[in-house]
Amino acid sequence: MRQFLMAAAAAMVCATPLAAEEPAMNRIDMIRPDAPELAAYGDLPVGVRTVEFTDPDRINVAATTAEGTPPTGPRTMTVEIWYPAAEDTQAGGTYDVLLRDGETHVILTGRASRDAATATGEFPLLIVSHGFPGNRYLMSHLAENMASKGYVVVSADHPESTYDDMGPFISTLVNRAVDQRFLLDSMAGLDDEIGAITDADHTGVIGYSMGGYGAVIFAGGGLTETAVTRSEPDRFVAPQPLLSRLQAGSDEFAELVDPRVKAVMAIAPWGRQHDFWDAEGLAQIDKPLMLVAGSVDDVSEYDAIRQIFDETTGTTRHLLTFNHANHNAAAPMPAPAESYAMSEKLGWAPFEHYADAVWDTVRMNNILQHFSTAYFDVHLKDKQDEARFLDLTPVSDDGVTALDDDGNETPEHTYWAGFPDRSAKGLRFETHAKGE
């Protein structure tokens, strides 16, 4: 026994320096054995490209003063585009990504092949929008996964809202929904091989936190007069009424909302807790809506997210709740290994930006992959057979497994469709029909 312990100790001593020298793999493509049915990657290889889109004449919010015409200028967004690739594409690739501290570079490992040739065909578009702060890779795991199932996915670094480019918060409030519309227009205008396979007339929007704020606006939820005219707190107040272009009932807002957007998913959407919307404005949303939240979210506040769910009476909508999860429910990628170390710049470990205290991130990612697939397949591809994954007993723990001797479901079976037995735990999935 003593020899075994000595050998084990020696192995640990030898292994530690080697492990420290090796960069972490930080895989973003993990699928747990207990993942629901639609979480797995699809049959299509995935390609990825980095491009830049520039809006030549956007209001410069940070440079706007209390008087005079707001200055305008180019607003450039670096974007990542994931897409179905040619069938002979070799799977696998890496991403060089900044951590939450805006300084530390880490490597993510996934399945997308850099600059691969495109598949043949035409595929719906998904726009993925990060929080404040974030970057275009924060939901790269979901982007890869959806591309493998026949979607073109675009995710941008939103200027003044990223880890290494954090501007005034009011810039994000003014720009986020406009950025999302600009991404749609830019993708629709591509005249290259990615443009050739992109069906922008069938577009879905996925937004997390401030990305969810933008998604609710882009879906048709115009801002309140309170949001436009408030005088405090300072970080919510523009030097001029720049938010008026997003106000419910304004002509500019009516022009922003786009019929090409067929469905919207807002994960932990920020804003209702500060009266950026009211029931009247939210009732104007007529696009299908899916909300995702943790039941103890103390950033966007879970009760406020439920208000959005209750007040969007102009459409059928769903609310997926992770019981006891906080603001990081479902959306962020698994915390990179390097994020576990304390950051002197932040004063806390960046791990907190990605992880949840209760839920395993891979588990949450897998569940979101499952529901995203079903939801967007129904609304962007008209795969109505997948609607069964959205017609569930509201409280997962109430689901009952009832099978006959041949393993077929009996009328008493109410267990969540697509979830392995005993795996649908700690979740809620509620649906309100239009008018409810």
BANU-8445 format. One record per residue (C-alpha): x, y negated, z negated; residue in one letter. Coordinates in Angstrom, 1 decimal, always signed. Example, Ala and Ser with C-alpha at 12.3 -4.5 7.8 and 13.67 -1.06 7.14 Angstrom:
% residues 2
+--------+--------+--------+----+
:   east :  north :     up : aa :
+--------+--------+--------+----+
:  +12.3 :   +4.5 :   -7.8 :  a :
:  +13.7 :   +1.1 :   -7.1 :  s :
+--------+--------+--------+----+
***
This chain:
% residues 436
+--------+--------+--------+----+
:   east :  north :     up : aa :
+--------+--------+--------+----+
:   +0.0 :   +0.0 :   +0.0 :  m :
:   +2.8 :   -2.4 :   -0.9 :  r :
:   +4.5 :   -1.7 :   +2.4 :  q :
:   +1.2 :   -2.4 :   +4.2 :  f :
:   +0.8 :   -5.7 :   +2.4 :  l :
:   +4.4 :   -6.7 :   +3.2 :  m :
:   +3.9 :   -5.9 :   +6.9 :  a :
:   +0.6 :   -7.8 :   +7.0 :  a :
:   +2.2 :  -10.8 :   +5.3 :  a :
:   +5.1 :  -10.7 :   +7.8 :  a :
:   +2.6 :  -10.5 :  +10.7 :  a :
:   +0.8 :  -13.6 :   +9.4 :  m :
:   +4.0 :  -15.5 :   +9.0 :  v :
:   +5.0 :  -14.7 :  +12.6 :  c :
:   +1.6 :  -15.3 :  +14.0 :  a :
:   +1.0 :  -18.7 :  +12.5 :  t :
:   +3.6 :  -20.7 :  +14.4 :  p :
:   +2.7 :  -19.0 :  +17.7 :  l :
:   -1.0 :  -19.9 :  +17.1 :  a :
:   +0.0 :  -23.5 :  +16.3 :  a :
:   +1.9 :  -23.7 :  +19.6 :  e :
:   -0.9 :  -22.3 :  +21.7 :  e :
:   -3.7 :  -24.7 :  +22.7 :  p :
:   -7.2 :  -23.5 :  +21.6 :  a :
:   -9.4 :  -21.9 :  +24.2 :  m :
:  -12.5 :  -23.7 :  +23.0 :  n :
:  -14.9 :  -21.6 :  +25.1 :  r :
:  -18.2 :  -23.3 :  +26.0 :  i :
:  -19.7 :  -20.3 :  +27.7 :  d :
:  -20.4 :  -18.0 :  +24.8 :  m :
:  -23.6 :  -16.0 :  +24.7 :  i :
:  -24.4 :  -14.2 :  +21.5 :  r :
:  -25.8 :  -10.6 :  +21.6 :  p :
:  -29.0 :  -11.8 :  +19.9 :  d :
:  -29.5 :  -14.7 :  +22.4 :  a :
:  -33.0 :  -15.0 :  +23.9 :  p :
:  -33.6 :  -13.6 :  +27.4 :  e :
:  -33.0 :  -16.7 :  +29.5 :  l :
:  -29.9 :  -17.9 :  +27.7 :  a :
:  -27.5 :  -15.8 :  +29.8 :  a :
:  -25.7 :  -17.3 :  +32.8 :  y :
:  -27.4 :  -16.8 :  +36.1 :  g :
:  -26.1 :  -15.0 :  +39.2 :  d :
:  -24.6 :  -18.0 :  +41.0 :  l :
:  -20.9 :  -19.0 :  +40.7 :  p :
:  -20.4 :  -22.5 :  +39.5 :  v :
:  -18.4 :  -25.3 :  +40.9 :  g :
:  -17.5 :  -28.7 :  +39.3 :  v :
:  -16.3 :  -32.0 :  +40.7 :  r :
:  -15.4 :  -35.4 :  +39.2 :  t :
:  -16.5 :  -38.5 :  +41.1 :  v :
:  -17.2 :  -42.1 :  +40.4 :  e :
:  -20.4 :  -44.1 :  +41.1 :  f :
:  -20.3 :  -47.9 :  +40.9 :  t :
:  -23.4 :  -50.1 :  +40.5 :  d :
:  -22.0 :  -53.3 :  +42.1 :  p :
:  -24.3 :  -55.9 :  +40.4 :  d :
:  -25.3 :  -54.9 :  +36.8 :  r :
:  -25.8 :  -57.3 :  +34.0 :  i :
:  -22.7 :  -57.5 :  +31.7 :  n :
:  -24.4 :  -57.3 :  +28.4 :  v :
:  -21.3 :  -57.7 :  +26.3 :  a :
:  -20.4 :  -60.9 :  +28.1 :  a :
:  -23.9 :  -62.4 :  +28.0 :  t :
:  -24.2 :  -65.5 :  +25.8 :  t :
:  -27.3 :  -67.2 :  +24.3 :  a :
:  -27.7 :  -69.6 :  +27.2 :  e :
:  -27.1 :  -69.5 :  +31.0 :  g :
:  -27.6 :  -66.8 :  +33.5 :  t :
:  -26.4 :  -63.5 :  +32.3 :  p :
:  -23.2 :  -62.6 :  +34.2 :  p :
:  -23.2 :  -59.6 :  +36.5 :  t :
:  -20.5 :  -57.3 :  +37.9 :  g :
:  -19.6 :  -53.8 :  +38.9 :  p :
:  -20.5 :  -51.0 :  +36.4 :  r :
:  -18.5 :  -47.8 :  +37.2 :  t :
:  -19.4 :  -44.4 :  +35.8 :  m :
:  -17.2 :  -41.4 :  +35.9 :  t :
:  -19.4 :  -38.4 :  +36.4 :  v :
:  -19.0 :  -34.6 :  +36.4 :  e :
:  -21.2 :  -32.7 :  +38.9 :  i :
:  -21.8 :  -29.0 :  +38.3 :  w :
:  -23.4 :  -27.1 :  +41.2 :  y :
:  -24.0 :  -23.6 :  +42.6 :  p :
:  -20.8 :  -22.6 :  +44.4 :  a :
:  -20.0 :  -20.2 :  +47.3 :  a :
:  -20.4 :  -16.6 :  +46.5 :  e :
:  -16.7 :  -15.8 :  +46.7 :  d :
:  -15.8 :  -18.5 :  +44.1 :  t :
:  -13.5 :  -17.3 :  +41.4 :  q :
:  -15.1 :  -17.9 :  +38.0 :  a :
:  -13.2 :  -19.9 :  +35.3 :  g :
:  -11.7 :  -23.3 :  +34.6 :  g :
:  -10.8 :  -25.8 :  +32.0 :  t :
:  -11.6 :  -29.4 :  +31.1 :  y :
:   -9.3 :  -31.9 :  +29.4 :  d :
:  -11.6 :  -33.7 :  +27.0 :  v :
:  -11.3 :  -36.4 :  +24.3 :  l :
:  -12.5 :  -35.6 :  +20.8 :  l :
:  -14.8 :  -37.9 :  +18.9 :  r :
:  -11.8 :  -39.9 :  +17.6 :  d :
:  -11.2 :  -41.1 :  +21.2 :  g :
:   -7.6 :  -40.2 :  +21.0 :  e :
:   -7.1 :  -36.4 :  +20.7 :  t :
:   -7.1 :  -34.4 :  +23.9 :  h :
:   -8.4 :  -30.9 :  +23.7 :  v :
:   -9.0 :  -28.2 :  +26.3 :  i :
:  -12.4 :  -26.6 :  +26.9 :  l :
:  -12.7 :  -23.3 :  +28.8 :  t :
:  -15.7 :  -22.5 :  +30.8 :  g :
:  -16.8 :  -20.7 :  +34.0 :  r :
:  -16.9 :  -23.6 :  +36.5 :  a :
:  -14.3 :  -23.6 :  +39.3 :  s :
:  -12.8 :  -27.0 :  +40.1 :  r :
:  -13.8 :  -28.4 :  +43.5 :  d :
:  -15.2 :  -25.0 :  +44.7 :  a :
:  -17.1 :  -24.9 :  +48.0 :  a :
:  -20.8 :  -25.2 :  +47.6 :  t :
:  -23.4 :  -22.5 :  +48.0 :  a :
:  -25.9 :  -22.7 :  +50.8 :  t :
:  -29.5 :  -23.8 :  +50.0 :  g :
:  -31.1 :  -26.7 :  +48.2 :  e :
:  -31.3 :  -27.0 :  +44.4 :  f :
:  -33.2 :  -29.3 :  +42.0 :  p :
:  -31.2 :  -32.0 :  +40.2 :  l :
:  -30.7 :  -32.3 :  +36.5 :  l :
:  -29.4 :  -35.6 :  +34.9 :  i :
:  -27.7 :  -35.0 :  +31.5 :  v :
:  -27.1 :  -38.0 :  +29.3 :  s :
:  -25.0 :  -38.1 :  +26.1 :  h :
:  -25.5 :  -39.9 :  +22.8 :  g :
:  -23.7 :  -42.9 :  +21.3 :  f :
:  -20.8 :  -42.2 :  +21.3 :  p :
:  -20.3 :  -39.2 :  +23.5 :  g :
:  -19.0 :  -38.3 :  +26.9 :  n :
:  -19.9 :  -36.4 :  +30.0 :  r :
:  -18.6 :  -33.1 :  +28.6 :  y :
:  -20.6 :  -33.1 :  +25.3 :  l :
:  -23.3 :  -30.8 :  +26.9 :  m :
:  -21.0 :  -29.2 :  +29.5 :  s :
:  -22.0 :  -25.8 :  +28.2 :  h :
:  -25.6 :  -26.5 :  +29.2 :  l :
:  -24.6 :  -28.0 :  +32.5 :  a :
:  -22.6 :  -24.9 :  +33.5 :  e :
:  -25.3 :  -22.6 :  +32.4 :  n :
:  -28.1 :  -24.4 :  +34.4 :  m :
:  -25.9 :  -24.7 :  +37.5 :  a :
:  -25.5 :  -20.9 :  +37.5 :  s :
:  -29.3 :  -20.7 :  +37.8 :  k :
:  -29.6 :  -22.9 :  +40.8 :  g :
:  -29.4 :  -26.5 :  +39.7 :  y :
:  -27.2 :  -29.4 :  +40.6 :  v :
:  -26.3 :  -31.1 :  +37.3 :  v :
:  -24.8 :  -34.5 :  +36.8 :  v :
:  -23.4 :  -36.0 :  +33.6 :  s :
:  -21.8 :  -39.4 :  +33.3 :  a :
:  -19.5 :  -41.2 :  +30.9 :  d :
:  -21.9 :  -44.1 :  +30.1 :  h :
:  -19.7 :  -47.3 :  +29.8 :  p :
:  -19.5 :  -48.9 :  +26.4 :  e :
:  -20.9 :  -45.7 :  +24.9 :  s :
:  -18.0 :  -43.2 :  +25.0 :  t :
:  -15.5 :  -42.2 :  +22.4 :  y :
:  -12.8 :  -44.4 :  +23.8 :  d :
:  -15.0 :  -47.1 :  +25.1 :  d :
:  -17.5 :  -48.1 :  +22.4 :  m :
:  -19.0 :  -51.5 :  +23.1 :  g :
:  -21.8 :  -53.3 :  +21.4 :  p :
:  -24.8 :  -51.1 :  +20.6 :  f :
:  -27.1 :  -53.5 :  +22.4 :  i :
:  -25.3 :  -52.5 :  +25.7 :  s :
:  -26.5 :  -49.0 :  +25.3 :  t :
:  -30.0 :  -50.1 :  +24.5 :  l :
:  -30.2 :  -52.2 :  +27.6 :  v :
:  -28.3 :  -49.9 :  +30.0 :  n :
:  -29.1 :  -46.3 :  +29.2 :  r :
:  -32.4 :  -45.8 :  +31.1 :  a :
:  -31.1 :  -48.0 :  +34.0 :  v :
:  -27.9 :  -45.8 :  +34.1 :  d :
:  -30.1 :  -42.7 :  +34.4 :  q :
:  -32.0 :  -44.2 :  +37.3 :  r :
:  -28.7 :  -45.2 :  +38.9 :  f :
:  -27.4 :  -41.7 :  +38.6 :  l :
:  -30.6 :  -40.4 :  +40.4 :  l :
:  -30.2 :  -42.9 :  +43.2 :  d :
:  -26.5 :  -42.2 :  +43.5 :  s :
:  -27.0 :  -38.4 :  +43.7 :  m :
:  -29.9 :  -38.8 :  +46.2 :  a :
:  -27.6 :  -41.0 :  +48.3 :  g :
:  -24.7 :  -38.6 :  +48.6 :  l :
:  -23.8 :  -37.7 :  +52.2 :  d :
:  -21.3 :  -35.0 :  +51.4 :  d :
:  -21.7 :  -31.2 :  +50.9 :  e :
:  -23.0 :  -31.7 :  +47.4 :  i :
:  -25.6 :  -34.2 :  +48.7 :  g :
:  -26.6 :  -31.6 :  +51.2 :  a :
:  -27.6 :  -29.1 :  +48.5 :  i :
:  -29.2 :  -31.6 :  +46.1 :  t :
:  -33.0 :  -31.8 :  +46.0 :  d :
:  -33.3 :  -35.2 :  +44.2 :  a :
:  -37.1 :  -35.2 :  +44.9 :  d :
:  -37.3 :  -32.6 :  +42.1 :  h :
:  -35.3 :  -34.1 :  +39.3 :  t :
:  -35.3 :  -33.4 :  +35.5 :  g :
:  -33.7 :  -35.5 :  +32.8 :  v :
:  -32.0 :  -34.2 :  +29.7 :  i :
:  -31.0 :  -36.8 :  +27.1 :  g :
:  -29.5 :  -36.4 :  +23.6 :  y :
:  -29.9 :  -39.1 :  +20.9 :  s :
:  -29.4 :  -42.3 :  +22.8 :  m :
:  -29.6 :  -40.3 :  +25.9 :  g :
:  -33.0 :  -39.2 :  +24.6 :  g :
:  -33.9 :  -42.8 :  +24.0 :  y :
:  -33.1 :  -43.5 :  +27.7 :  g :
:  -35.0 :  -40.4 :  +28.8 :  a :
:  -38.2 :  -41.4 :  +27.0 :  v :
:  -38.0 :  -44.9 :  +28.6 :  i :
:  -37.2 :  -43.4 :  +32.0 :  f :
:  -40.2 :  -41.0 :  +31.6 :  a :
:  -42.5 :  -44.0 :  +31.3 :  g :
:  -42.4 :  -45.0 :  +27.6 :  g :
:  -41.9 :  -48.8 :  +27.9 :  g :
:  -40.5 :  -50.7 :  +24.9 :  l :
:  -42.6 :  -52.7 :  +22.5 :  t :
:  -42.7 :  -56.4 :  +22.1 :  e :
:  -41.1 :  -55.9 :  +18.7 :  t :
:  -38.1 :  -54.3 :  +20.4 :  a :
:  -37.8 :  -57.1 :  +22.9 :  v :
:  -38.2 :  -60.1 :  +20.5 :  t :
:  -36.9 :  -58.9 :  +17.1 :  r :
:  -34.3 :  -61.0 :  +15.4 :  s :
:  -32.6 :  -58.4 :  +13.2 :  e :
:  -30.7 :  -56.3 :  +12.7 :  p :
:  -28.0 :  -57.9 :  +14.8 :  d :
:  -26.9 :  -54.7 :  +16.6 :  r :
:  -30.5 :  -54.3 :  +18.0 :  f :
:  -30.6 :  -57.9 :  +19.3 :  v :
:  -29.4 :  -59.1 :  +22.7 :  a :
:  -28.2 :  -62.7 :  +23.1 :  p :
:  -31.1 :  -63.1 :  +25.6 :  q :
:  -34.3 :  -61.1 :  +26.0 :  p :
:  -32.5 :  -58.5 :  +28.2 :  l :
:  -34.7 :  -55.7 :  +26.9 :  l :
:  -37.7 :  -57.3 :  +28.5 :  s :
:  -37.0 :  -55.5 :  +31.7 :  r :
:  -37.8 :  -52.3 :  +29.8 :  l :
:  -41.0 :  -53.6 :  +28.2 :  q :
:  -44.2 :  -51.7 :  +28.7 :  a :
:  -46.4 :  -53.5 :  +31.2 :  g :
:  -43.6 :  -55.4 :  +32.9 :  s :
:  -43.0 :  -55.3 :  +36.7 :  d :
:  -39.3 :  -54.4 :  +36.3 :  e :
:  -40.2 :  -51.5 :  +34.0 :  f :
:  -42.8 :  -50.2 :  +36.5 :  a :
:  -40.1 :  -50.2 :  +39.2 :  e :
:  -37.7 :  -48.2 :  +37.0 :  l :
:  -40.0 :  -45.2 :  +36.4 :  v :
:  -39.4 :  -42.8 :  +39.3 :  d :
:  -41.8 :  -40.3 :  +40.8 :  p :
:  -38.8 :  -38.0 :  +41.7 :  r :
:  -38.5 :  -37.2 :  +38.0 :  v :
:  -40.8 :  -34.3 :  +37.4 :  k :
:  -39.9 :  -33.3 :  +33.8 :  a :
:  -38.0 :  -34.8 :  +30.9 :  v :
:  -36.3 :  -33.2 :  +27.9 :  m :
:  -35.4 :  -35.5 :  +25.0 :  a :
:  -33.2 :  -34.0 :  +22.3 :  i :
:  -33.3 :  -35.9 :  +19.0 :  a :
:  -34.4 :  -39.1 :  +20.8 :  p :
:  -33.5 :  -42.2 :  +18.9 :  w :
:  -35.8 :  -45.3 :  +18.7 :  g :
:  -39.3 :  -44.5 :  +17.3 :  r :
:  -38.1 :  -45.0 :  +13.7 :  q :
:  -37.2 :  -48.6 :  +14.6 :  h :
:  -40.4 :  -49.3 :  +16.5 :  d :
:  -38.9 :  -49.4 :  +20.0 :  f :
:  -42.1 :  -47.7 :  +21.1 :  w :
:  -45.6 :  -47.6 :  +19.8 :  d :
:  -48.6 :  -45.3 :  +20.5 :  a :
:  -49.9 :  -47.5 :  +23.3 :  e :
:  -46.6 :  -47.5 :  +25.2 :  g :
:  -45.9 :  -43.8 :  +24.6 :  l :
:  -49.3 :  -42.8 :  +25.9 :  a :
:  -48.3 :  -44.1 :  +29.3 :  q :
:  -45.9 :  -41.2 :  +29.8 :  i :
:  -47.5 :  -38.8 :  +32.3 :  d :
:  -44.5 :  -36.6 :  +33.1 :  k :
:  -44.2 :  -33.3 :  +31.3 :  p :
:  -42.1 :  -33.8 :  +28.1 :  l :
:  -40.2 :  -31.4 :  +25.9 :  m :
:  -38.8 :  -32.7 :  +22.6 :  l :
:  -36.1 :  -30.9 :  +20.6 :  v :
:  -35.2 :  -31.7 :  +17.0 :  a :
:  -33.8 :  -30.6 :  +13.7 :  g :
:  -36.3 :  -30.8 :  +10.9 :  s :
:  -33.9 :  -32.8 :   +8.6 :  v :
:  -32.6 :  -35.2 :  +11.3 :  d :
:  -31.6 :  -38.3 :   +9.4 :  d :
:  -30.3 :  -40.3 :  +12.3 :  v :
:  -33.3 :  -40.3 :  +14.7 :  s :
:  -35.5 :  -39.2 :  +11.8 :  e :
:  -37.6 :  -36.1 :  +12.3 :  y :
:  -40.9 :  -37.7 :  +11.3 :  d :
:  -40.3 :  -40.4 :  +14.0 :  a :
:  -39.6 :  -37.7 :  +16.6 :  i :
:  -42.9 :  -36.0 :  +15.6 :  r :
:  -44.6 :  -39.4 :  +16.2 :  q :
:  -43.3 :  -39.3 :  +19.8 :  i :
:  -44.8 :  -35.8 :  +20.0 :  f :
:  -48.1 :  -37.0 :  +18.6 :  d :
:  -48.4 :  -40.2 :  +20.6 :  e :
:  -47.5 :  -39.1 :  +24.1 :  t :
:  -51.1 :  -38.2 :  +24.7 :  t :
:  -50.9 :  -38.8 :  +28.5 :  g :
:  -49.1 :  -35.6 :  +29.2 :  t :
:  -48.7 :  -32.0 :  +28.1 :  t :
:  -45.6 :  -31.9 :  +25.8 :  r :
:  -43.7 :  -29.4 :  +23.6 :  h :
:  -41.7 :  -29.8 :  +20.4 :  l :
:  -39.0 :  -27.3 :  +19.6 :  l :
:  -37.9 :  -27.6 :  +16.0 :  t :
:  -34.8 :  -26.0 :  +14.3 :  f :
:  -35.8 :  -25.8 :  +10.7 :  n :
:  -33.2 :  -27.3 :   +8.3 :  h :
:  -31.0 :  -28.6 :  +11.2 :  a :
:  -29.8 :  -32.2 :  +11.3 :  n :
:  -29.1 :  -34.6 :  +14.2 :  h :
:  -26.7 :  -32.2 :  +16.0 :  n :
:  -29.4 :  -29.6 :  +16.6 :  a :
:  -28.9 :  -27.7 :  +19.9 :  a :
:  -27.2 :  -30.3 :  +22.1 :  a :
:  -23.5 :  -30.7 :  +21.3 :  p :
:  -21.0 :  -28.1 :  +22.5 :  m :
:  -19.3 :  -25.8 :  +19.8 :  p :
:  -16.9 :  -27.9 :  +17.8 :  a :
:  -13.4 :  -27.6 :  +19.3 :  p :
:  -10.8 :  -26.0 :  +17.0 :  a :
:   -8.9 :  -29.2 :  +16.8 :  e :
:  -11.9 :  -31.0 :  +15.4 :  s :
:  -11.6 :  -29.2 :  +12.1 :  y :
:   -8.6 :  -31.4 :  +11.0 :  a :
:   -9.2 :  -34.6 :   +9.2 :  m :
:   -8.9 :  -37.7 :  +11.4 :  s :
:   -7.0 :  -40.6 :   +9.9 :  e :
:   -8.7 :  -42.9 :  +12.3 :  k :
:  -12.2 :  -41.8 :  +11.5 :  l :
:  -11.7 :  -40.9 :   +7.8 :  g :
:  -13.5 :  -37.6 :   +8.4 :  w :
:  -13.1 :  -34.5 :  +10.4 :  a :
:  -14.6 :  -34.8 :  +14.0 :  p :
:  -16.1 :  -31.4 :  +13.4 :  f :
:  -19.0 :  -33.2 :  +11.8 :  e :
:  -19.9 :  -34.8 :  +15.2 :  h :
:  -20.5 :  -31.5 :  +16.8 :  y :
:  -21.6 :  -29.0 :  +14.1 :  a :
:  -24.6 :  -28.4 :  +11.8 :  d :
:  -24.4 :  -27.5 :   +8.2 :  a :
:  -26.9 :  -24.7 :   +8.5 :  v :
:  -27.1 :  -23.4 :  +12.1 :  w :
:  -24.5 :  -21.8 :  +14.2 :  d :
:  -23.9 :  -24.0 :  +17.2 :  t :
:  -23.6 :  -21.2 :  +19.7 :  v :
:  -26.9 :  -19.8 :  +18.5 :  r :
:  -28.5 :  -23.2 :  +18.9 :  m :
:  -26.9 :  -23.7 :  +22.4 :  n :
:  -28.2 :  -20.3 :  +23.5 :  n :
:  -31.7 :  -21.1 :  +22.3 :  i :
:  -31.7 :  -24.4 :  +24.2 :  l :
:  -30.3 :  -22.7 :  +27.3 :  q :
:  -33.3 :  -20.3 :  +27.1 :  h :
:  -35.9 :  -23.0 :  +26.8 :  f :
:  -34.3 :  -25.4 :  +29.3 :  s :
:  -34.3 :  -22.6 :  +31.9 :  t :
:  -38.0 :  -21.8 :  +31.3 :  a :
:  -39.1 :  -25.4 :  +31.1 :  y :
:  -37.3 :  -26.7 :  +34.2 :  f :
:  -38.0 :  -23.5 :  +36.2 :  d :
:  -41.7 :  -24.1 :  +35.6 :  v :
:  -41.7 :  -27.8 :  +36.5 :  h :
:  -38.9 :  -28.1 :  +39.1 :  l :
:  -39.1 :  -24.7 :  +40.8 :  k :
:  -42.8 :  -23.8 :  +40.2 :  d :
:  -41.9 :  -20.5 :  +38.5 :  k :
:  -45.1 :  -20.2 :  +36.7 :  q :
:  -44.4 :  -16.7 :  +35.5 :  d :
:  -41.9 :  -18.3 :  +33.1 :  e :
:  -44.6 :  -20.3 :  +31.4 :  a :
:  -45.0 :  -17.3 :  +29.1 :  r :
:  -41.8 :  -18.4 :  +27.4 :  f :
:  -43.5 :  -21.7 :  +26.5 :  l :
:  -46.8 :  -20.2 :  +25.2 :  d :
:  -45.8 :  -19.1 :  +21.7 :  l :
:  -47.0 :  -18.6 :  +18.2 :  t :
:  -46.1 :  -22.0 :  +16.7 :  p :
:  -44.1 :  -20.7 :  +13.8 :  v :
:  -41.6 :  -18.2 :  +14.9 :  s :
:  -41.6 :  -16.3 :  +11.5 :  d :
:  -45.3 :  -15.6 :  +12.0 :  d :
:  -44.7 :  -13.7 :  +15.2 :  g :
:  -45.6 :  -10.0 :  +15.0 :  v :
:  -44.0 :   -7.2 :  +17.0 :  t :
:  -46.7 :   -4.7 :  +18.1 :  a :
:  -45.8 :   -2.0 :  +20.6 :  l :
:  -47.4 :   +1.3 :  +21.6 :  d :
:  -45.6 :   +4.6 :  +21.8 :  d :
:  -44.2 :   +3.8 :  +25.2 :  d :
:  -42.8 :   +0.5 :  +24.0 :  g :
:  -45.4 :   -1.6 :  +25.7 :  n :
:  -46.8 :   -4.7 :  +24.0 :  e :
:  -50.3 :   -4.3 :  +22.4 :  t :
:  -52.9 :   -7.1 :  +22.1 :  p :
:  -51.6 :   -7.6 :  +18.5 :  e :
:  -48.1 :   -8.5 :  +19.8 :  h :
:  -47.3 :  -12.2 :  +19.1 :  t :
:  -43.5 :  -12.1 :  +18.8 :  y :
:  -41.8 :  -14.9 :  +20.7 :  w :
:  -41.4 :  -14.0 :  +24.4 :  a :
:  -37.8 :  -13.4 :  +25.4 :  g :
:  -36.5 :  -13.1 :  +21.8 :  f :
:  -35.1 :   -9.8 :  +20.6 :  p :
:  -37.0 :   -8.4 :  +17.7 :  d :
:  -36.1 :  -10.0 :  +14.4 :  r :
:  -34.2 :  -12.8 :  +16.1 :  s :
:  -36.9 :  -15.6 :  +16.4 :  a :
:  -36.3 :  -17.0 :  +12.9 :  k :
:  -36.3 :  -20.5 :  +11.5 :  g :
:  -37.9 :  -22.1 :  +14.6 :  l :
:  -41.1 :  -23.8 :  +15.6 :  r :
:  -42.5 :  -24.4 :  +19.0 :  f :
:  -45.6 :  -26.6 :  +19.2 :  e :
:  -47.6 :  -27.7 :  +22.3 :  t :
:  -50.1 :  -30.5 :  +22.7 :  h :
:  -52.1 :  -30.6 :  +25.9 :  a :
:  -52.8 :  -33.9 :  +27.7 :  k :
:  -55.3 :  -35.9 :  +25.7 :  g :
:  -54.6 :  -34.3 :  +22.4 :  e :
+--------+--------+--------+----+
***
